[in-house]
């Protein structure tokens, strides 16, 4: 029969697993790090999963497909819930199909050290740190100094942790690789939390300009013109602009 059903673009899918949690019928699963429609008969075609996909990888199309079988989908869900209650499943992180998506603060004890030694210590204050995966609201955002950093910055500059990440909540991204505009996500974070300041750490390459533009647009959209500044790194790690 011809009906509406979801389709998943594996090229766009980042494997976050949010669609798996959003699907009440259990029609989607992560297979080899990508979201898959495991059975056409489980999918009702209503698209509850669409707004939860940060990569815009899911669409509703009309095509020949098996009819939605509500009873079959319910039985599948009950079986999945039964398996989830086994001891082995209980040992797995709860609340998210992808353990890497579970947000948490990272507590660090800062021992008095020389600057050179401190540079070797990680200063990441929270998880996740990818812009696309970060929650819109979290306790660690409150009264935080926010660092929006290009993904390459920590590899180009050895002292990114000690000079830029220390004392800040860090979010990283690459507009070119992710192929998205971060403005909406960042604006939502700024609106939902009391952020004190924003620092943008970008590379000198042109595509990093998208990071600066996204932060500027997010500040405007949020209605919060916070103190913010941009630091530009050369590809060999030198500070070109501050």
Secondary structure, 3 states (H helix, E strand, C coil): CEEEEEEECCCCCCCCCHHHHHCCCCCEEEECCEEEECCHHHCCCCCCCHHHCCCCCEEEEEEECCCCCHHHHHHHHHHHHHHHCCHHHHCCCCCCCCHHHCCEECCCCCCCCCHHHHCCCCCCCEECCECCCCCCCCHHHCCCEEEEEECCHHHHCCCHHHHHHCCCEEEEECHHHHCCCCHHHHHHHHHHCCCCEEEEEEECCHHHHHHHHHHHHHHHHHCCCCEEEEEEECCCCCEEEC
